[in-house]
Each structure stands twice: as structure tokens, then as C-alpha cells.
Amino acid sequence: MPELTPYTLQFKGGLHVGTRGVNLEEAGISIPSDSLFAAILSTLRLAGENVKDFADAYVADPPFLLTSAFPYAGGVRFYPMPADAARLFGPAAAATLGKKLGKVAWFSEGLLREALKKGNLDYWLFPDSDTEPPKTGARLQGYSLWLKVDEIASLPTDIQKDFAREEKHRHALARQTVWKAMRVPRVTIDRHTSAANIFHAGKVEFAEGCGLWFGVHWRKPEAEYAGRKFKDALERTLKMMQDDGVGGERTTGYGAFTLADGKAPIAFSNEVKPGGLAYLLSRYHPHGDEALTALNDPRAAYRLTPVAGWLHTYDGVSQRRKRVFLVEEGGLIRSGQGVMGDVADVRPEYNGAPGVDHPVYRNGLALALAWPAEGGDHA
């Protein structure tokens, strides 16, 4: 399985990541892997580097793969729930908690490791009652986040309070917030009439000691492009992105972050084998006939999301990108040989001619973990 180098992003003034739709009023909680890669290329271009050399070499033989950016709280990293989360539970658990399980969006790294070993998490479920103290598994941010009780001590001090010490108070953990989503009023002034127009933009603010994290899997740590190491370029670019920010509405201060790294790599024990089931930590764009095998498998479970939006280039006016459909994080797919997926060129075309004179990339290369086969250990 891939070893991940983790990076944590602590946001200073909130974050706006656009969600599906045409307005700015909603904001997502995570940053997709394809958006992270696009931000890396944009920052390289802003720094005056030759993006073509970097991108051409990357597409030809990717030296690294990216996860999407997921929530973290203190020392607890969270991962997306599998697309078919019902596979994690037996019939009794599903009957007891019912739709409440469907509200869980993220589960902790400790729970992920349990799932990768046994394929079943019944033992770690939180209580059905809002007043019963959890004994093995607990929830946070309502039903959004699920973690093991022994991970509570790794939460930020302001969140864990006395939950880690006294069992009788643990039920209140569910009411603690890692992030707050809000709509912020904004105003534009018509340049001709000077009339004010009010609109709202979505914003996510994280609690102290919380934010987003993502992982980098280095397939070839020593790989170079145009005489430069990819690893050095990525480290330099991430440091520059701290002030430039990620996501939308950056002119208002959204998206700027403090970067922390240097933590121990995240290692998983099982190897992803061709033909086995794989759990996606990134978005995925099947290459060629991959969709026929990776997605058209009776064990597969996934959600597709359309990705479009605007491209902003220093070489021309802003334009609409081509729309592509990507498999969302948490999808369960059939694994193939080598790196799966591709890097799609989504530059617009007009009458058969490209709208800009350079590729516009959406990174759909899959970064996945081996998922246990159905019918395994469900003790």
C-alpha cells in the first residue's frame, strides 16, 4: 500500500471551496485532489516557472500522487466514508441506527485501519441515544465525524475538554464543532450606475487546532523535470501557496493557510493487488477502457461528480472549462495494473480549435488503498 507524507493546512480566515451549482452561497468542507493539483500548477506559473516542463513530465510518468484534503482535529485525521458504507455493518447495527449511519461523512484513521483489517465496524459504533456515553466509538460535529473513544485524547484541548477523562460526559462530544459553515454577505458596485448589489458567499471556519490535511504518495522521490527535482518543486510551491491560498474568494482573504509537515509518514500494511477492491483517497478519471473493468464490477460502489467551472489563465481571458465526470473519494473500484486514471485536458474548444494555447489539466489519477474482500472477517 502507498506510504503517505501528510501535510496539514490550518486556515487563517476561512475557506471557500465551490460546490455543485452556479452560486457562491455554498462551500464544501474538503478540497478535491484535482483542485489541489490545479492550484499547484497555477502557483508554479505565478512564480514564473515553466509549467509545461513540470506538467509534461508529470503526465508522462507521475512521480507522486495526491489524496484530496480531508478534515483533521488535533492529532486525529479523518477519511471519507466508503461509498457503500453499509458494508461496514451487520444487519443488526444497520437496523438499530438506520439513517443515522448515512449522516456520517468521515471516519477516523483508527477506524479506517480497523476496516482495512476486518471489513466490519459494528464494535466501534456510537450509541443510538444522545445521552448514553459512548464506550468504543464516538461522534463529533453532530453525525459528520466518527472516531474511536481512545482517539478523543488526541483532539484539540478546546474540543475534548473533560471528555477524555470522564466517561459520563462523552455523549456531549457530539455537540462539539470542528468547523462552522456560514454565508457571508458581500456587495458589488455597478461600475456604470454605482448601484450596490448584495450577494452571499459560503465560508467555512475551522476551530483552533483543526483544518484540512492531505497526503502525498511519492512513487519516484528522486524524479526530475528539466534538471529540477519534483520533490523540491512541490515543497517550494506548497510554501508559496500559504499566502496565495486555495479555493475561491481569495481576494477577500479566504483560503490562506499555515502549512505544517514533517510528521511521520502514514503507512498501511496491505498491498493493492490487480483485480482486488480498492478504496479511493482521491478523485479518479478512468483512462480508456478502465471504466469497463474498474467500475463495471459487481463489487464496485461509487459516486460520480461533474467537474466544470472556469479556467483563469495568464495567457488570455477566463473561459469555461470542459466538463468531465470524476469518481468521488471513498469510491470502491476494481484495481488494475500500475497507476490508474489519467490527467484530462479540459481546455475549451471553439469550432474544433482550442480556446487557449496550453493544456488545462484536471488530475484524475487514482490514489487508493486495498479494501478487504466481502465475506472476510466480520467478527
C-alpha positions as CSV (number, residue, x, y, z in Angstrom):
1,M,0.0,0.0,0.0
2,P,1.2,3.6,-0.6
3,E,3.0,5.4,2.2
4,L,1.6,8.9,2.6
5,T,3.5,12.1,3.5
6,P,0.9,14.2,5.4
7,Y,0.5,17.9,5.2
8,T,-1.9,19.9,7.4
9,L,-3.5,23.2,6.4
10,Q,-4.7,25.5,9.2
11,F,-6.7,28.3,7.7
12,K,-6.4,31.8,9.0
13,G,-9.5,33.5,7.5
14,G,-11.8,30.7,6.4
15,L,-12.1,28.7,3.2
16,H,-14.4,28.7,0.2
17,V,-14.5,25.6,-2.0
18,G,-17.2,25.8,-4.6
19,T,-19.8,23.0,-4.6
20,R,-22.0,21.9,-7.5
21,G,-24.2,24.7,-8.8
22,V,-24.0,28.2,-10.1
23,N,-24.0,30.4,-7.0
24,L,-21.4,31.1,-4.3
25,E,-23.7,30.5,-1.3
26,E,-22.5,27.0,-0.5
27,A,-19.0,25.9,0.4
28,G,-17.5,22.4,0.6
29,I,-15.6,21.1,3.6
30,S,-12.8,19.3,1.7
31,I,-10.6,20.2,-1.3
32,P,-10.6,17.6,-4.1
33,S,-7.3,16.2,-5.4
34,D,-7.8,17.6,-8.9
35,S,-8.3,21.1,-7.4
36,L,-5.1,20.7,-5.3
37,F,-3.1,19.8,-8.4
38,A,-4.6,22.7,-10.4
39,A,-3.6,25.0,-7.6
40,I,0.0,23.6,-7.6
41,L,0.3,24.3,-11.4
42,S,-1.2,27.8,-11.0
43,T,1.2,28.7,-8.2
44,L,4.2,27.4,-10.3
45,R,3.1,29.7,-13.2
46,L,2.7,32.6,-10.8
47,A,6.3,32.0,-9.6
48,G,7.5,32.4,-13.2
49,E,8.4,28.7,-13.6
50,N,7.9,26.7,-16.8
51,V,4.7,24.9,-16.0
52,K,4.9,23.0,-19.3
53,D,8.1,21.2,-18.3
54,F,6.6,20.2,-15.0
55,A,3.2,19.1,-16.4
56,D,4.6,17.2,-19.4
57,A,7.0,15.2,-17.3
58,Y,4.3,14.6,-14.7
59,V,1.7,13.3,-17.2
60,A,4.3,11.1,-18.9
61,D,5.3,9.3,-15.7
62,P,3.7,10.7,-12.5
63,P,6.3,10.8,-9.7
64,F,3.7,11.5,-7.0
65,L,0.0,11.0,-6.4
66,L,-2.2,13.2,-4.2
67,T,-5.1,12.5,-1.9
68,S,-7.9,15.0,-1.5
69,A,-7.7,17.3,1.5
70,F,-9.8,15.9,4.4
71,P,-10.7,17.3,7.9
72,Y,-8.5,16.8,10.9
73,A,-9.0,17.7,14.5
74,G,-5.8,17.9,16.6
75,G,-4.0,14.6,16.1
76,V,-7.0,12.8,14.6
77,R,-7.1,12.6,10.8
78,F,-10.4,11.7,9.1
79,Y,-11.1,9.9,5.8
80,P,-14.2,9.7,3.6
81,M,-16.7,7.0,4.4
82,P,-16.9,4.3,1.7
83,A,-19.5,4.9,-1.0
84,D,-21.3,1.8,0.2
85,A,-21.0,2.3,3.9
86,A,-23.5,-0.4,4.7
87,R,-20.7,-3.0,4.0
88,L,-19.1,-1.9,7.3
89,F,-22.0,-3.1,9.4
90,G,-24.0,-6.2,10.1
91,P,-27.8,-6.3,9.8
92,A,-28.4,-5.7,13.5
93,A,-26.4,-2.5,13.5
94,A,-28.0,-1.2,10.3
95,A,-31.4,-1.9,11.8
96,T,-30.6,-0.1,15.1
97,L,-29.1,3.1,13.8
98,G,-30.7,3.2,10.4
99,K,-30.5,6.5,8.6
100,K,-28.2,7.9,11.3
101,L,-25.3,5.9,9.8
102,G,-25.9,7.6,6.5
103,K,-25.2,11.0,8.1
104,V,-21.6,10.0,8.8
105,A,-19.4,11.7,6.2
106,W,-15.9,11.0,7.6
107,F,-14.3,8.3,9.9
108,S,-11.0,8.5,11.7
109,E,-7.7,6.9,10.8
110,G,-8.1,4.4,13.7
111,L,-11.5,3.3,12.3
112,L,-10.1,3.1,8.8
113,R,-7.3,0.7,10.0
114,E,-9.9,-1.4,11.7
115,A,-12.0,-1.5,8.5
116,L,-9.0,-2.5,6.4
117,K,-8.2,-5.4,8.8
118,K,-11.7,-6.8,9.4
119,G,-14.2,-5.1,7.0
120,N,-16.7,-4.7,9.8
121,L,-17.0,-1.8,12.4
122,D,-20.0,-2.9,14.5
123,Y,-17.9,-3.0,17.6
124,W,-16.9,0.7,17.2
125,L,-20.4,2.1,16.7
126,F,-21.6,5.1,18.7
127,P,-24.7,4.7,20.9
128,D,-28.2,5.3,19.4
129,S,-29.1,7.6,22.3
130,D,-27.9,11.2,22.6
131,T,-27.5,10.8,26.3
132,E,-25.7,7.5,26.6
133,P,-21.9,7.8,27.0
134,P,-20.0,6.1,24.1
135,K,-17.8,3.3,25.1
136,T,-16.0,2.3,21.9
137,G,-16.9,4.7,19.2
138,A,-18.0,8.4,19.4
139,R,-19.2,11.0,17.1
140,L,-18.2,14.7,16.6
141,Q,-19.8,17.6,14.7
142,G,-23.2,16.0,15.0
143,Y,-23.0,12.9,12.9
144,S,-20.4,14.2,10.5
145,L,-17.3,12.7,12.2
146,W,-16.9,9.3,13.7
147,L,-13.9,8.3,15.8
148,K,-12.7,5.7,18.4
149,V,-13.1,6.6,22.1
150,D,-9.3,6.2,22.6
151,E,-8.7,8.9,20.0
152,I,-10.6,11.5,22.0
153,A,-7.4,12.3,23.9
154,S,-5.8,13.4,20.6
155,L,-8.4,16.1,19.9
156,P,-7.6,19.7,20.5
157,T,-7.9,20.8,24.1
158,D,-10.8,23.1,23.5
159,I,-12.8,20.3,22.0
160,Q,-12.0,17.4,24.2
161,K,-12.3,19.3,27.5
162,D,-13.0,16.6,30.1
163,F,-14.4,14.1,27.7
164,A,-11.2,12.1,27.6
165,R,-11.1,11.8,31.4
166,E,-14.7,11.3,32.4
167,E,-16.8,8.7,30.6
168,K,-20.1,10.2,31.8
169,H,-19.5,13.4,29.7
170,R,-18.6,11.7,26.5
171,H,-22.1,11.9,25.0
172,A,-21.6,15.7,24.8
173,L,-18.7,15.3,22.4
174,A,-21.2,15.1,19.5
175,R,-22.1,18.8,20.1
176,Q,-18.6,20.0,19.7
177,T,-17.7,21.6,16.3
178,V,-14.6,21.2,14.2
179,W,-15.9,23.6,11.6
180,K,-18.7,26.1,11.0
181,A,-20.3,26.7,7.6
182,M,-21.8,30.1,7.1
183,R,-23.0,32.5,4.5
184,V,-21.2,35.9,4.4
185,P,-22.9,39.0,2.9
186,R,-20.8,40.6,0.1
187,V,-21.5,43.7,-2.1
188,T,-20.5,44.7,-5.6
189,I,-20.8,48.2,-7.1
190,D,-22.0,48.6,-10.6
191,R,-19.3,50.4,-12.5
192,H,-21.8,52.4,-14.6
193,T,-24.6,53.3,-12.1
194,S,-22.7,52.9,-8.8
195,A,-25.7,50.8,-7.6
196,A,-24.9,48.3,-4.8
197,N,-25.8,44.7,-5.3
198,I,-25.7,42.3,-2.3
199,F,-24.9,38.6,-2.6
200,H,-23.8,35.9,-0.2
201,A,-20.7,33.7,-0.4
202,G,-20.2,30.4,1.5
203,K,-17.4,30.3,4.1
204,V,-16.1,27.5,6.3
205,E,-14.2,28.4,9.5
206,F,-12.3,25.8,11.5
207,A,-11.9,25.6,15.2
208,E,-8.5,26.1,16.8
209,G,-6.2,23.2,16.1
210,C,-8.4,21.9,13.2
211,G,-8.3,22.2,9.5
212,L,-7.6,20.0,6.5
213,W,-4.9,17.5,5.7
214,F,-3.8,15.8,2.5
215,G,-1.2,13.1,1.7
216,V,1.4,12.7,-1.0
217,H,2.5,9.3,-2.2
218,W,5.9,9.5,-3.8
219,R,6.2,6.9,-6.4
220,K,9.6,8.2,-7.5
221,P,11.1,10.6,-4.9
222,E,14.2,11.4,-7.0
223,A,12.3,12.1,-10.2
224,E,13.3,15.3,-12.1
225,Y,12.0,17.6,-14.8
226,A,14.2,20.0,-16.7
227,G,17.0,19.3,-14.3
228,R,14.9,20.0,-11.2
229,K,13.6,17.6,-8.6
230,F,9.8,17.3,-8.4
231,K,10.1,17.0,-4.7
232,D,11.8,20.3,-4.3
233,A,9.4,22.0,-6.6
234,L,6.4,20.6,-4.7
235,E,7.7,21.7,-1.3
236,R,8.5,25.2,-2.6
237,T,5.1,25.5,-4.3
238,L,3.2,24.5,-1.1
239,K,5.1,27.1,0.9
240,M,4.1,29.7,-1.7
241,M,0.5,28.7,-1.6
242,Q,0.2,29.5,2.0
243,D,-0.2,33.2,1.3
244,D,-1.8,32.9,-2.2
245,G,-4.4,30.5,-0.7
246,V,-6.5,27.7,-2.2
247,G,-10.2,27.7,-3.2
248,G,-12.3,30.6,-4.2
249,E,-12.9,34.1,-3.0
250,R,-9.2,34.5,-2.2
251,T,-9.3,38.3,-2.8
252,T,-11.3,38.6,0.4
253,G,-8.7,36.6,2.4
254,Y,-10.2,33.1,2.1
255,G,-8.0,30.2,1.6
256,A,-4.8,31.4,3.1
257,F,-3.3,28.8,5.4
258,T,-0.4,27.8,7.6
259,L,1.3,24.7,6.4
260,A,2.7,22.0,8.7
261,D,4.6,19.0,7.7
262,G,7.5,16.8,8.9
263,K,5.2,14.3,10.7
264,A,5.8,10.6,10.4
265,P,4.6,9.1,7.1
266,I,1.3,7.3,7.2
267,A,1.9,3.6,6.4
268,F,-0.7,0.9,5.6
269,S,0.1,-2.7,5.6
270,N,-1.9,-4.3,2.8
271,E,-0.9,-4.1,-0.9
272,V,-3.3,-3.1,-3.6
273,K,-3.4,-6.1,-6.0
274,P,-4.7,-6.1,-9.5
275,G,-8.3,-7.4,-9.6
276,G,-8.8,-6.6,-5.9
277,L,-11.1,-4.0,-4.4
278,A,-9.6,-0.5,-3.9
279,Y,-10.8,2.4,-1.7
280,L,-10.2,5.8,-3.3
281,L,-8.5,8.6,-1.4
282,S,-8.5,10.9,-4.5
283,R,-10.9,11.6,-7.3
284,Y,-10.5,9.3,-10.2
285,H,-10.9,9.7,-14.0
286,P,-10.8,6.3,-15.7
287,H,-8.5,6.1,-18.6
288,G,-9.7,4.5,-21.9
289,D,-11.2,1.1,-21.2
290,E,-10.6,1.3,-17.4
291,A,-14.2,2.2,-16.8
292,L,-15.3,-1.2,-18.1
293,T,-13.2,-3.1,-15.5
294,A,-12.8,-0.7,-12.6
295,L,-16.4,0.5,-12.4
296,N,-18.3,-2.3,-14.1
297,D,-17.5,-4.8,-11.4
298,P,-20.3,-6.2,-9.1
299,R,-18.3,-5.3,-6.0
300,A,-17.8,-1.7,-7.1
301,A,-19.6,1.2,-5.3
302,Y,-19.0,4.8,-6.3
303,R,-20.5,8.2,-6.9
304,L,-19.8,10.3,-10.0
305,T,-19.5,14.1,-9.8
306,P,-19.4,16.5,-12.7
307,V,-16.5,18.9,-12.7
308,A,-16.6,22.1,-14.7
309,G,-16.1,25.7,-13.8
310,W,-13.9,28.5,-15.1
311,L,-10.2,28.5,-16.1
312,H,-8.1,31.5,-15.3
313,T,-5.0,31.8,-17.4
314,Y,-2.3,34.4,-17.6
315,D,-2.3,34.0,-21.4
316,G,-5.9,35.0,-22.1
317,V,-9.4,35.7,-20.8
318,S,-11.2,33.5,-18.4
319,Q,-13.3,30.8,-20.0
320,R,-15.5,27.8,-19.2
321,R,-13.6,24.5,-18.9
322,K,-14.9,21.3,-20.5
323,R,-16.9,19.3,-18.1
324,V,-15.7,15.9,-17.0
325,F,-17.1,13.3,-14.7
326,L,-14.9,12.1,-11.9
327,V,-15.3,9.2,-9.4
328,E,-15.5,10.7,-5.9
329,E,-13.3,9.9,-2.9
330,G,-14.5,6.9,-0.9
331,G,-15.4,5.0,-4.1
332,L,-14.7,1.3,-4.1
333,I,-13.4,0.2,-7.5
334,R,-11.6,-2.8,-9.1
335,S,-7.9,-2.3,-9.0
336,G,-5.8,-2.6,-12.2
337,Q,-2.2,-2.7,-13.1
338,G,0.0,0.3,-12.2
339,V,-1.3,3.8,-11.9
340,M,-5.0,4.1,-12.7
341,G,-6.7,7.0,-14.3
342,D,-5.4,9.9,-16.3
343,V,-4.8,13.6,-16.3
344,A,-7.5,15.1,-18.5
345,D,-7.1,18.2,-20.7
346,V,-10.2,20.2,-20.2
347,R,-9.4,23.3,-22.2
348,P,-12.4,24.6,-24.2
349,E,-12.7,24.2,-27.9
350,Y,-14.5,26.5,-30.4
351,N,-15.2,25.2,-33.9
352,G,-12.7,22.4,-33.3
353,A,-9.9,24.8,-32.2
354,P,-8.6,25.1,-28.6
355,G,-9.6,28.2,-26.7
356,V,-6.2,28.6,-25.1
357,D,-2.8,27.6,-26.4
358,H,-1.8,25.4,-23.4
359,P,-3.4,22.3,-21.7
360,V,-5.8,22.8,-18.8
361,Y,-5.4,19.8,-16.6
362,R,-7.7,18.0,-14.1
363,N,-5.7,15.3,-12.3
364,G,-7.8,12.1,-12.2
365,L,-5.0,9.7,-11.2
366,A,-6.2,7.3,-8.5
367,L,-4.6,7.0,-5.1
368,A,-6.2,4.1,-3.4
369,L,-5.9,1.6,-0.5
370,A,-6.6,-2.1,-0.7
371,W,-10.1,-2.8,0.6
372,P,-10.9,-6.2,2.2
373,A,-13.0,-8.6,0.1
374,E,-16.6,-9.2,1.0
375,G,-17.2,-12.2,3.1
376,G,-14.0,-11.7,5.1
377,D,-13.6,-11.5,8.9
378,H,-16.8,-9.9,10.3
379,A,-16.2,-10.8,13.9
